[in-house]
Amino acid sequence: MEILLDARRMGSRKEAHDYLKERLDFPEYYGKNLDALYECLCELADVELVIIHVGEAESYYWKVENVMKRAARNNGGLSVAINGTE
């Protein structure tokens, strides 16, 4: 399953985690921090995250991207594609 994510929606900690919880259908107990993000991403299966508008991203996004890439390296069922131009 492909899930499109907009990097512009991940500019602050609160905004990023609220957005990701909604888009990735994380459980109610999702902790809304980078450790919780990593744990939830490692539980996904057969998911490709396609991130757009990276060129317009603000500071917190880069922390999120690093966590996504690390989770993809450790979870064979997750891939991350970065497309900065759409």
C-alpha positions in Angstrom: 0.0 0.0 0.0 1.3 3.4 -0.9 0.7 6.3 1.5 1.4 9.9 0.3 2.8 12.2 2.9 3.2 16.0 2.6 6.5 17.2 4.2 5.0 20.7 4.6 2.6 19.2 7.2 5.5 18.1 9.4 7.1 21.4 10.3 6.6 21.3 14.1 6.5 18.4 16.6 2.8 18.7 17.3 1.8 19.2 13.7 4.0 16.3 12.5 2.7 13.8 15.0 -0.9 14.7 14.7 -0.6 14.4 10.9 1.2 11.1 10.9 -1.2 9.6 13.5 -4.1 10.4 11.2 -2.4 9.5 7.9 -0.9 6.2 9.1 -3.8 5.2 11.3 -1.6 4.9 14.4 -3.3 3.6 17.6 -4.9 5.9 20.2 -2.0 5.3 22.5 0.6 6.6 20.0 3.0 8.7 22.1 3.5 11.5 19.5 7.3 11.5 19.8 10.1 10.2 17.7 10.6 7.0 19.7 6.9 6.2 19.4 7.0 7.0 15.6 9.9 4.6 15.1 8.1 1.8 17.0 4.9 2.3 15.1 6.7 2.4 11.7 8.5 -0.8 12.6 5.1 -2.5 13.0 3.9 -1.6 9.5 3.8 -4.2 6.7 3.7 -3.8 3.0 3.7 0.0 3.2 5.5 2.5 1.0 5.6 6.0 2.3 6.0 8.6 -0.5 7.0 12.0 0.8 6.3 15.0 -1.3 7.2 18.8 -1.0 10.4 18.0 0.8 12.0 21.1 -0.7 9.5 23.2 1.3 9.8 21.3 4.6 10.6 23.0 7.9 13.0 22.0 10.6 11.1 19.2 12.4 10.5 17.3 9.2 14.1 16.4 8.9 14.0 14.6 12.3 10.9 12.7 11.1 12.6 11.8 7.8 15.6 10.3 9.7 13.4 8.2 11.8 11.4 7.0 8.8 14.7 6.0 7.0 16.0 4.2 10.1 12.7 2.3 10.5 12.7 1.3 6.8 16.3 -0.1 7.2 15.0 -2.3 10.1 11.6 -3.2 8.7 11.5 -5.1 5.4 7.8 -4.3 5.1 8.4 -0.6 5.0 9.9 1.6 2.3 10.3 5.4 2.1 10.5 7.3 -1.2 11.4 11.0 -1.1 10.1 13.2 -3.9 10.8 16.8 -3.2 9.2 18.3 -6.3 5.5 17.4 -6.3 
